[in-house]
Amino acid sequence: MTIKFKVDGDKLGESLTFDELIALQDGQARAVRDVLARYMVDEQDAPIPFQQACEVLGAMKLAEVADIAKQFTAAIQDKTANPTNGGK
């Protein structure tokens, strides 16, 4: 399964809490899983139900999740640092 996330830079500030951002940066496992699951989408960019996304993440190897979390956190930081141009 391909893991994809939909992060809208314009709406990120309305959906991601400060505590979640801190948890992502600190690498708190449960919080990281929950945040990643909230933003996980399928191949058509449709949101994956939270519980299903948690199950997919839970079955992954730690190294895979760590890499995904690092990429996700970098994308969030890029989107919040450059909200008007979509992080580009």
C-alpha positions in Angstrom: 0.0 0.0 0.0 1.3 3.4 -0.9 1.2 5.8 2.0 0.0 9.3 1.1 -1.0 12.4 3.1 -3.0 15.4 2.2 -1.7 18.5 3.9 -3.4 21.8 3.0 -1.1 24.6 4.0 -3.9 27.1 4.1 -6.0 25.0 6.5 -3.2 23.4 8.4 -3.4 26.0 11.2 -7.1 25.2 11.7 -6.6 21.4 11.9 -3.2 20.7 13.5 -2.9 21.6 17.2 0.3 23.1 18.7 0.5 20.0 21.0 0.3 17.7 17.9 3.1 19.7 16.3 5.2 19.4 19.4 4.5 15.7 19.6 5.6 15.2 16.0 8.8 17.0 16.6 9.4 15.1 19.9 8.6 11.8 18.2 5.9 10.7 20.8 4.8 7.4 19.2 1.0 7.4 19.9 0.6 11.1 19.0 2.7 10.7 15.8 0.5 7.7 14.7 -2.7 9.7 15.5 -1.6 12.7 13.5 -0.4 10.7 10.5 -3.6 8.7 10.5 -5.7 11.9 10.5 -4.0 13.1 7.3 -3.7 9.7 5.5 -5.4 9.5 2.1 -5.9 6.7 -0.5 -4.7 6.8 -4.2 -7.6 9.1 -5.1 -6.7 11.5 -2.3 -9.9 10.5 -0.3 -9.3 10.4 3.5 -8.8 6.9 4.9 -11.0 6.3 8.0 -9.0 7.0 11.1 -9.1 3.5 12.6 -8.1 1.9 9.3 -5.2 4.3 8.9 -4.1 3.6 12.5 -4.1 -0.2 11.7 -2.0 0.4 8.5 0.5 2.5 10.4 0.5 0.0 13.4 1.5 -2.8 11.1 4.5 -1.0 9.6 8.1 -1.4 10.7 9.4 1.2 13.0 12.0 2.4 10.5 9.2 3.0 7.8 7.1 4.9 10.2 10.0 7.0 11.4 10.9 7.9 7.8 7.2 8.8 7.0 6.9 10.9 10.1 10.1 12.8 9.3 8.9 13.5 5.8 5.4 14.5 7.1 7.0 16.9 9.7 9.2 18.4 7.1 6.2 19.0 4.8 4.2 20.6 7.6 7.1 22.9 8.5 7.5 23.8 4.9 3.8 24.6 4.5 3.7 26.7 7.7 6.8 28.5 6.8 5.5 29.3 3.2 1.7 29.4 3.5 1.1 31.6 0.5 3.0 29.6 -2.1 2.0 26.1 -0.9 5.5 25.5 0.4 7.3 25.8 -2.9 
